[in-house]
Amino acid sequence: MRAAMRASVATVIVMGVLIPRTAAAQPAPWAPERLTPGWVFTPSGVFGMLHDSNVTLRAVNEPITSEAVALVNPRGEIDFNGRRTHFNIGYSGALEAYRELSELNRYEQHGRLELRHQAMPHLQLHSTAGYSSVPTTDRLTLGPGVLPFIGIGSQHFEANGGFNLQASPRTKLEGGLSYQTIHFDREQPLGPDEFTRYLRDGHSISPSLSAMYDIAKHVSAGASWSYRHAVVSEGTQIVDVQSSTAELEWQAAEHTTVRGGAGAAYLKSDTDLISRWGPAYHLGLDHTEGRVELAAKYERAFVPSIGFGGLSADQRFSGSAKVPLGGGRWTVGGNVAYGQIQPVDLLGVDYTLNSLWTQGTVGYQVARWLRAEGFYNRSHQTSTARGLVDRTRIGIEFVTSKPVRIQ
């Protein structure tokens, strides 16, 4: 039974990783999109100090070490804005130097690429790609409730391409194709963690299509479809998931939009000889007025989990707020994200994974090229396998940035 639980846990983890997520545990290492015409190179750097309450991501019943950490984060981005094309490519690398435990010094890397092109008046093409190499799994921006928090190196790559087509004054079509892959380092310089060997590498490919029709001035209705093909542990597990939902969008006020959808998902695995149906639904709200941005989203889906012989109830919630003050020189923001994976118990296997992230920032624009930010990040996770894992990072950083136009 214990071996069955471990195999099931690995499957839940990989399925979560190979399904796209939108919430993030850490602030994005990028500057806001630049609208300056032509080519612009933006070198920037971040220098700061923080206090980390759990540097090795240990559970509460294990030895926990807190440390003061120096942060150095060089960044660089190149932007191009033409009449119909936007292009961005960037790199961000962060060095964390620990005051006493120098053997924990870590370097984190992120890269991204974005391209948008207005091919026709009613057709826009877009593509993005991103790469992350991080020292701990809680630093991956895959969303809540996806991975257990473990101090193990991870590499994640994702590429997306798609189109937005205004087929008629009332009809809008969107389509896309995404690819993801994830890899976990197997060497543990700080000692073995029993749970790390149940993490599984894998990759997935996912096409999607949606259509919306304006049935009234402020109401749109439509449908969406997506398909995911995931290959886990070099083909030892192959999973196909299809989902379809009916969609509804309502502009409740001038600056407020409510979106929702409900439907079903179907999973099939030829390697495990299993197939299941389950419901899926989501609800979201966005409010933007001037520079004030508010958003909230809830999702719930019953995704079959191989090895459990049943369905896992996967639900996620996220909310964010960004409010400028003092003529825009001050900015206060924050977000919260919660995720839960809990299988429907059909074989006597009981496993849960609950993750909660909270983040807050207060920023002040000291000069056009210098910004000071105070930040607070807290992660809280409970799981049947690891117990309770808590981590708090609080500190201050200074961000320097000087755009340079490329002639």
C-alpha positions as CSV (number, residue, x, y, z in Angstrom):
1,M,0.0,0.0,0.0
2,R,2.8,2.4,0.8
3,A,4.5,1.7,-2.6
4,A,1.1,2.3,-4.3
5,M,0.7,5.6,-2.6
6,R,4.2,6.8,-3.6
7,A,3.6,5.8,-7.3
8,S,0.3,7.7,-7.1
9,V,1.9,10.7,-5.6
10,A,4.4,10.9,-8.5
11,T,1.6,10.7,-11.0
12,V,-0.3,13.5,-9.4
13,I,2.8,15.7,-9.3
14,V,3.7,15.1,-12.9
15,M,0.1,15.7,-14.1
16,G,0.1,18.9,-12.3
17,V,3.4,20.0,-13.8
18,L,2.4,19.2,-17.3
19,I,-0.9,21.1,-17.2
20,P,-0.4,24.9,-17.7
21,R,-0.8,27.1,-14.7
22,T,-1.0,30.9,-14.3
23,A,-0.3,31.7,-10.7
24,A,3.2,32.5,-9.5
25,A,4.9,32.0,-6.2
26,Q,7.6,34.7,-6.8
27,P,7.5,38.1,-8.3
28,A,8.2,38.1,-12.1
29,P,11.9,39.1,-12.8
30,W,10.9,41.4,-15.7
31,A,10.2,45.1,-16.3
32,P,6.7,46.2,-17.5
33,E,6.2,46.1,-21.2
34,R,7.8,49.1,-23.0
35,L,5.8,51.0,-25.6
36,T,8.7,53.1,-27.0
37,P,8.9,52.8,-30.9
38,G,11.9,51.1,-32.4
39,W,14.6,49.0,-30.7
40,V,15.3,49.6,-27.0
41,F,17.9,47.8,-24.8
42,T,17.2,47.9,-21.1
43,P,20.0,46.8,-18.8
44,S,19.0,46.6,-15.1
45,G,20.1,45.2,-11.8
46,V,18.6,44.4,-8.4
47,F,20.5,44.6,-5.2
48,G,19.0,43.7,-1.8
49,M,18.9,41.8,1.4
50,L,16.3,39.4,2.7
51,H,15.6,37.0,5.6
52,D,14.8,33.4,4.7
53,S,13.0,31.5,7.5
54,N,13.6,28.0,5.9
55,V,16.5,28.0,3.5
56,T,16.4,24.2,2.9
57,L,12.6,23.8,2.8
58,R,12.4,21.3,5.7
59,A,9.2,20.2,7.3
60,V,8.2,21.4,10.8
61,N,9.4,18.1,12.4
62,E,12.9,18.4,10.8
63,P,15.8,20.8,11.6
64,I,15.0,24.2,10.2
65,T,17.6,26.8,9.4
66,S,17.0,30.5,8.9
67,E,19.5,32.9,7.3
68,A,20.2,36.4,6.1
69,V,20.7,36.5,2.3
70,A,22.3,39.0,0.0
71,L,20.6,39.3,-3.4
72,V,22.2,40.3,-6.7
73,N,20.1,40.1,-9.8
74,P,21.5,41.3,-13.2
75,R,18.9,41.6,-16.0
76,G,18.7,42.6,-19.6
77,E,15.9,43.0,-22.1
78,I,15.7,44.0,-25.8
79,D,12.4,45.4,-27.1
80,F,11.1,46.3,-30.5
81,N,7.9,48.1,-31.2
82,G,6.9,48.5,-34.9
83,R,3.7,49.5,-36.6
84,R,2.4,45.9,-36.5
85,T,5.0,43.9,-34.5
86,H,6.2,43.7,-30.9
87,F,9.2,41.7,-29.9
88,N,10.9,41.1,-26.6
89,I,13.7,38.9,-25.4
90,G,15.2,38.9,-21.9
91,Y,17.5,37.2,-19.4
92,S,17.5,37.4,-15.6
93,G,19.9,35.7,-13.3
94,A,19.8,36.0,-9.5
95,L,22.6,35.1,-7.1
96,E,21.7,34.5,-3.5
97,A,24.6,34.6,-1.1
98,Y,24.0,33.3,2.4
99,R,25.8,35.0,5.3
100,E,26.8,31.8,7.2
101,L,26.0,28.8,5.1
102,S,28.0,29.7,2.0
103,E,27.5,26.1,0.6
104,L,23.9,27.1,0.0
105,N,24.8,29.9,-2.3
106,R,22.5,29.6,-5.4
107,Y,22.2,31.0,-8.8
108,E,18.7,31.2,-10.4
109,Q,18.2,31.8,-14.1
110,H,15.2,32.9,-16.2
111,G,14.8,33.6,-19.9
112,R,11.9,34.6,-22.1
113,L,10.9,35.5,-25.6
114,E,7.7,37.1,-26.9
115,L,6.5,38.0,-30.4
116,R,3.2,39.6,-31.5
117,H,2.4,40.4,-35.1
118,Q,-0.8,42.0,-36.5
119,A,-0.8,40.0,-39.7
120,M,-4.2,41.5,-40.9
121,P,-6.6,44.0,-39.5
122,H,-8.6,41.2,-37.8
123,L,-5.8,38.6,-37.3
124,Q,-3.1,38.7,-34.6
125,L,-0.4,36.0,-34.3
126,H,1.5,35.6,-31.1
127,S,4.2,33.3,-29.5
128,T,6.0,33.1,-26.2
129,A,8.8,31.0,-24.8
130,G,10.2,30.8,-21.3
131,Y,12.9,28.9,-19.4
132,S,13.6,28.7,-15.7
133,S,16.4,27.0,-13.8
134,V,15.8,27.2,-10.0
135,P,17.3,25.7,-6.9
136,T,14.0,24.8,-5.2
137,T,10.6,23.6,-6.5
138,D,8.7,26.4,-4.8
139,R,10.4,28.9,-7.1
140,L,8.9,27.4,-10.2
141,T,6.0,29.6,-11.5
142,L,3.7,26.7,-12.2
143,G,0.9,27.7,-9.8
144,P,-0.3,26.5,-6.5
145,G,-0.9,22.9,-5.6
146,V,1.3,21.5,-8.3
147,L,4.6,20.4,-6.7
148,P,5.7,19.6,-3.1
149,F,8.1,22.1,-1.8
150,I,11.6,20.5,-1.9
151,G,15.1,21.9,-2.0
152,I,16.0,20.3,-5.3
153,G,17.1,21.9,-8.6
154,S,14.5,22.1,-11.3
155,Q,14.5,23.2,-15.0
156,H,11.3,24.1,-16.8
157,F,10.7,25.1,-20.4
158,E,7.5,26.2,-22.1
159,A,6.7,27.5,-25.6
160,N,3.4,28.7,-26.9
161,G,2.0,29.9,-30.2
162,G,-1.4,31.0,-31.3
163,F,-3.8,33.4,-33.0
164,N,-6.6,35.8,-32.3
165,L,-9.1,36.2,-35.1
166,Q,-12.0,38.7,-35.2
167,A,-14.0,36.6,-37.7
168,S,-17.0,39.0,-37.7
169,P,-18.1,42.1,-35.7
170,R,-19.6,39.7,-33.1
171,T,-17.4,36.6,-33.4
172,K,-13.9,36.0,-32.0
173,L,-11.8,32.9,-32.5
174,E,-8.7,32.0,-30.5
175,G,-6.4,29.0,-31.0
176,G,-3.0,27.9,-29.7
177,L,-0.4,25.2,-29.3
178,S,1.8,24.8,-26.2
179,Y,4.7,22.6,-25.3
180,Q,6.2,22.0,-21.8
181,T,9.0,20.0,-20.4
182,I,10.4,19.7,-16.8
183,H,13.5,18.1,-15.4
184,F,14.6,17.5,-11.8
185,D,18.2,17.2,-10.6
186,R,18.8,13.9,-9.0
187,E,21.9,14.8,-7.0
188,Q,21.3,16.1,-3.5
189,P,24.3,17.8,-2.0
190,L,22.5,18.4,1.3
191,G,21.6,14.8,1.8
192,P,18.9,12.5,0.4
193,D,15.2,13.4,0.7
194,E,13.0,10.4,0.5
195,F,10.3,12.2,-1.5
196,T,12.6,13.5,-4.3
197,R,12.9,10.1,-6.1
198,Y,9.2,10.1,-6.7
199,L,9.4,13.3,-8.8
200,R,9.2,12.3,-12.5
201,D,10.5,14.2,-15.6
202,G,8.2,14.6,-18.5
203,H,6.9,16.7,-21.3
204,S,3.5,17.5,-22.8
205,I,2.0,19.1,-25.9
206,S,-1.4,20.8,-25.9
207,P,-3.5,22.4,-28.7
208,S,-6.6,24.5,-27.8
209,L,-9.4,26.3,-29.5
210,S,-12.2,28.7,-28.4
211,A,-14.9,30.7,-30.0
212,M,-17.0,33.6,-28.5
213,Y,-20.1,35.3,-29.9
214,D,-21.5,38.6,-28.7
215,I,-25.2,37.8,-28.0
216,A,-25.8,41.2,-26.5
217,K,-24.0,44.5,-25.9
218,H,-22.3,43.3,-22.7
219,V,-22.7,39.5,-22.9
220,S,-20.7,37.0,-24.9
221,A,-21.1,33.2,-25.1
222,G,-19.1,30.4,-26.6
223,A,-17.1,27.3,-26.1
224,S,-13.6,26.1,-25.6
225,W,-11.7,22.8,-26.2
226,S,-8.3,21.7,-25.2
227,Y,-6.3,18.5,-25.6
228,R,-3.2,17.4,-23.6
229,H,-0.7,14.6,-24.5
230,A,1.7,14.0,-21.6
231,V,4.7,11.6,-21.7
232,V,6.1,10.8,-18.3
233,S,9.4,9.1,-17.2
234,E,10.6,8.3,-20.7
235,G,7.3,6.9,-21.8
236,T,6.5,4.6,-18.9
237,Q,3.3,6.6,-18.5
238,I,1.4,8.2,-21.4
239,V,-1.7,10.2,-20.6
240,D,-4.2,12.0,-22.9
241,V,-6.7,14.5,-21.5
242,Q,-9.5,16.3,-23.4
243,S,-11.7,19.0,-21.9
244,S,-14.6,21.0,-23.3
245,T,-16.5,23.8,-21.6
246,A,-19.3,26.2,-22.4
247,E,-18.1,29.8,-21.8
248,L,-19.9,33.0,-20.7
249,E,-18.4,36.5,-20.4
250,W,-20.3,39.5,-18.9
251,Q,-19.1,43.1,-18.8
252,A,-20.8,43.9,-15.5
253,A,-19.6,47.5,-15.5
254,E,-17.4,49.8,-17.6
255,H,-14.2,48.5,-16.0
256,T,-15.4,45.1,-14.7
257,T,-15.6,41.8,-16.5
258,V,-16.9,38.5,-15.2
259,R,-16.0,35.2,-16.9
260,G,-17.1,31.7,-16.3
261,G,-17.3,28.2,-17.8
262,A,-18.5,24.7,-17.1
263,G,-18.0,21.4,-18.9
264,A,-16.3,18.0,-18.7
265,A,-12.9,16.4,-19.0
266,Y,-12.0,13.0,-20.3
267,L,-8.7,11.2,-19.5
268,K,-7.3,8.1,-21.2
269,S,-4.1,6.2,-20.5
270,D,-3.2,3.2,-22.7
271,T,-0.1,2.4,-20.5
272,D,-2.3,2.1,-17.4
273,L,-5.5,0.9,-19.1
274,I,-7.7,3.5,-17.5
275,S,-10.2,6.1,-18.7
276,R,-12.4,8.4,-16.7
277,W,-14.8,11.3,-17.1
278,G,-15.1,14.3,-14.7
279,P,-16.7,17.7,-14.5
280,A,-14.7,21.0,-14.8
281,Y,-15.6,24.6,-14.2
282,H,-14.1,28.0,-13.5
283,L,-15.1,31.6,-12.6
284,G,-13.0,34.8,-12.8
285,L,-13.3,38.5,-12.3
286,D,-11.2,41.4,-13.6
287,H,-11.4,45.1,-12.7
288,T,-9.1,47.7,-14.2
289,E,-9.6,51.4,-13.7
290,G,-6.7,53.7,-14.6
291,R,-3.6,52.1,-13.0
292,V,-5.6,50.1,-10.5
293,E,-5.8,46.4,-11.3
294,L,-7.8,43.8,-9.4
295,A,-8.3,40.1,-10.4
296,A,-9.7,36.9,-8.9
297,K,-10.1,33.4,-10.3
298,Y,-11.3,30.0,-9.2
299,E,-11.0,26.7,-11.0
300,R,-12.1,23.2,-10.2
301,A,-11.6,20.1,-12.2
302,F,-11.9,16.4,-11.5
303,V,-8.8,15.0,-13.2
304,P,-8.3,11.2,-13.1
305,S,-5.1,10.2,-11.3
306,I,-3.5,7.0,-12.4
307,G,-2.7,4.6,-9.6
308,F,-5.5,5.9,-7.4
309,G,-8.1,4.2,-9.6
310,G,-10.3,7.2,-9.1
311,L,-10.6,10.9,-9.6
312,S,-8.5,13.7,-8.0
313,A,-10.3,16.9,-7.1
314,D,-8.0,19.6,-8.3
315,Q,-9.0,23.2,-7.3
316,R,-7.2,26.5,-7.5
317,F,-7.9,30.0,-6.4
318,S,-5.9,33.2,-7.1
319,G,-6.4,36.9,-6.4
320,S,-4.2,39.9,-7.1
321,A,-4.3,43.7,-6.6
322,K,-2.1,46.6,-7.7
323,V,-2.8,50.1,-6.6
324,P,-0.6,53.2,-7.4
325,L,-0.5,56.0,-4.8
326,G,1.1,59.5,-4.6
327,G,0.8,60.3,-8.2
328,G,2.2,57.0,-9.2
329,R,5.5,57.2,-7.3
330,W,4.2,54.7,-4.7
331,T,2.8,51.3,-5.7
332,V,1.2,48.8,-3.3
333,G,0.4,45.3,-4.6
334,G,-0.1,41.7,-3.5
335,N,-1.5,38.4,-4.5
336,V,-2.6,35.2,-2.9
337,A,-2.8,31.7,-4.6
338,Y,-4.2,28.5,-3.2
339,G,-4.2,25.0,-4.7
340,Q,-5.4,21.6,-3.6
341,I,-5.1,18.1,-4.9
342,Q,-7.2,15.5,-3.1
343,P,-8.0,12.1,-4.7
344,V,-11.4,10.5,-4.4
345,D,-10.6,7.5,-2.3
346,L,-11.5,4.3,-4.1
347,L,-8.6,2.1,-3.2
348,G,-7.9,3.0,0.4
349,V,-5.1,5.5,-0.6
350,D,-5.3,8.8,1.1
351,Y,-3.1,11.6,-0.2
352,T,-3.5,15.4,-0.2
353,L,-1.4,18.3,-1.3
354,N,-2.5,21.8,-0.2
355,S,-0.4,24.9,-1.1
356,L,-0.9,28.5,-0.1
357,W,1.2,31.5,-1.3
358,T,0.9,35.1,-0.2
359,Q,2.9,38.0,-1.5
360,G,3.0,41.7,-0.9
361,T,5.1,44.6,-2.2
362,V,5.5,48.3,-1.5
363,G,7.5,50.2,-4.1
364,Y,8.7,53.8,-4.3
365,Q,10.1,55.4,-7.4
366,V,13.2,57.2,-6.0
367,A,14.3,58.5,-9.5
368,R,13.5,57.6,-13.1
369,W,16.4,55.0,-13.0
370,L,16.0,53.8,-9.4
371,R,13.2,52.1,-7.5
372,A,13.1,50.8,-3.9
373,E,10.8,47.9,-3.0
374,G,10.0,46.1,0.2
375,F,8.6,42.6,-0.2
376,Y,7.0,39.8,1.7
377,N,6.6,36.3,0.4
378,R,5.2,33.4,2.4
379,S,4.6,29.8,1.3
380,H,2.7,27.3,3.3
381,Q,2.1,23.7,2.3
382,T,0.8,20.5,3.8
383,S,0.9,17.1,2.3
384,T,0.4,13.5,3.4
385,A,4.0,12.7,2.3
386,R,6.0,15.6,3.8
387,G,3.8,17.1,6.4
388,L,3.8,20.9,7.0
389,V,6.4,23.0,5.1
390,D,6.6,26.8,5.8
391,R,8.8,29.4,4.3
392,T,8.8,33.2,4.7
393,R,11.1,35.6,2.8
394,I,11.0,39.3,3.7
395,G,13.4,42.0,2.6
396,I,14.2,45.1,0.6
397,E,15.7,45.6,-2.8
398,F,16.8,48.4,-5.1
399,V,16.1,48.2,-8.8
400,T,18.1,50.2,-11.3
401,S,17.1,50.5,-14.9
402,K,18.2,52.7,-17.8
403,P,16.6,52.1,-21.2
404,V,18.9,52.8,-24.2
405,R,17.5,53.3,-27.7
406,I,19.3,51.3,-30.4
407,Q,19.8,53.4,-33.5
